């Protein structure tokens, strides 16, 4: 099981001032975790090296990689954005920053 770690603060710099959409996607224990989803399905067997289509669809739906959170943020004149992220052991976090739609 994953253990909680102190939050991390990431400094994103060199940005143009303005509004952005910041999304956070996490892969780890019970989060977009295909192995965990497979185990919850009872470790289904397939015909040869492949799993049945219905099992593959369930695994795909459980691990879509969709953002865990999304918010509009403002970058000031400094071009720096500080982002505080909750962390756990063995998690991988993707921060994605896109200009906000006008």
N, C-alpha and C positions, 0 to 999 in steps of 0.2 A: 504493500500500500504506500501511496505517496504521503510524505510528511510535509506539513506546512513549513515554509521558510519565511524569513523576513521579506517584506515587499522590496522590490528593486526599483530604483529611479533611473530611467533612461533619458539621456540628453540627446535630442535630435537637433542638429545645428545646420547652418547654411541654408535655411529655408527662407522663402520669400514671405514677407508679411501677408496675412490674410486668413481666410477661413478654410479649414480642412475638415475632412471626415477621417477620424481615426478609428480603425477597427482592430480588435485583438482576437486572434485565433489560437487556441491551445490544443496541443496533442500530448496526451499523457495518460496516466492511470484513470480509467473510467471517463476519459474525455477524448472523443474521436479515436478511440482505441479499438482497432479491428480485432485484435486477439481477445480482448475482454468481451466484445460482442459475440464472437465465435463461441467462447466458453459459455456465455449465457444462453446460447442456443443449444447447448448440450453437446458440443463438439461433433456436429453432424458429419457423416461420411458422404463421399460422393462416389460417382461411378468412375473409377480410375483416378487420374490426377485432378479432376474438376469437381467442384461442388455443384449441386442442383441450382438451377436458375433462381428459384424462390429463395434459397439460402443466400446466394450472392446478392440478390436485391435487398434482403434484410440487412446484410452486412454493409452494403453501400448506404442504405438509409441511416444506419446507426453511426456512420463515420463520414459524413458529408464534408467535414472540414469547414463548416460555416462559422463565422465569427461568433465569439462568446459575448462580445460587447461591441457597440459602435456609438460614437458620439461626435458631435461637431465641436471643434476646438479652434481657438484663435491664436495665431502666431503674431507676436508684436514686432516692433522695429528691430529688435536684436536678432531676429531670425532663429531664435532658440525656443524649443518646446521641451518641457520636462514632463515625462510620462511615468506615473507610478503604477507598477504592475504587481499584483499578488503572485507569489511564486510557490511552487511545491517541488520536491525532489523529482528529478527525471522528467519534468515537463519541458516541452519545447514551445516557445511562444513566438508567434508572428505578429508584428505590429505593422499595419499597413496604413499609410497616410496618403490621401488623395485630395486634390483641391475640391472644395465643396461646390456643389452645383448652385448656380446663381438663381 
